[in-house]
Amino acid sequence: MWSVSFHEFAADLRAIATSCWRAEYDGAVAELPGAIAPDAHVEFVFQTGAPVDVEVGSAVRPTPRAMVYAQSRGLLRMKPRGANALVAFRVLPAAATAILGASLAGAWDRPVDLEDHIGDEALRLLDRLAAAPVQAFGGAIEGWLRSRLQRWNSEAESNQRLQFALIWNATSERLCELDPGRGSERALRRRCEKYAGIAAKEITMAGRMLRSCDLLIRAPGKTICDVALSLGFADQAAFTNAFRRRLGVTPADLRRERLVYYEKPPF
């Protein structure tokens, strides 16, 4: 048995947390459907049963019951180890930094135990979830998020807007040209390293790959060459090589996936 549903946060939280989903499955489930594409967002995952393993390429890693996973590379799959009920939500790195009260530096592309950042608070939240029906998970997470975001301010909002623009709208160089108030290229690099834990150019490339995943899945009539040129690559070969380095598979491989999860374009 496998079931998944979505929780819609209140309007003010939807500006920070882009999506929240919950799932429940029994011990007979051998593999969770679909693969997760890297999109430079950060997923918080809370598990009340047997925690999943995460598989990227040939590497398989166990996960903690309360996990932070900042994914910029690799096509990720979740492998059950037994019955589980979980809830997860996704945010931009600036919001993750505010929630954790700590930098994401060194935390990318591997499962990180939330307890390492917030201590016993993570265990107390897991206990509350374990005692609640799965339908109440979203509301419990919403209440916890509000408590962690009490210091959310204009600076955090500014950093979130900056990261959003890098993913969806512009290269870091073009962003500085369009809005000199954001500062120099060096200042932009420092902001991203502090509030995202990775370089601005890494966020930009992750966004480029995210847009390519969307085009490959959403527009099956487009050739891979069309996708490459629309994203500014010189030719299909350059795009395929960049895509394989970032995701570990080719664009054609991605199109053959039965189900791919990724952050959908907001426009």
Secondary structure as UniProt FT lines:
FT   STRAND          2..6
FT   HELIX           11..14
FT   TURN            15..16
FT   STRAND          17..25
FT   TURN            27..28
FT   STRAND          35..36
FT   STRAND          42..47
FT   STRAND          53..56
FT   TURN            57..58
FT   STRAND          59..62
FT   STRAND          66..70
FT   STRAND          76..79
FT   STRAND          84..91
FT   HELIX           93..100
FT   TURN            105..106
FT   STRAND          112..113
FT   HELIX           115..118
FT   HELIX           120..130
FT   HELIX           134..136
FT   HELIX           137..148
FT   TURN            149..151
FT   HELIX           154..168
FT   HELIX           172..178
FT   HELIX           180..182
FT   HELIX           185..195
FT   HELIX           200..218
FT   TURN            220..221
FT   HELIX           224..230
FT   TURN            231..232
FT   HELIX           236..247
FT   HELIX           251..256
FT   STRAND          260..261
//
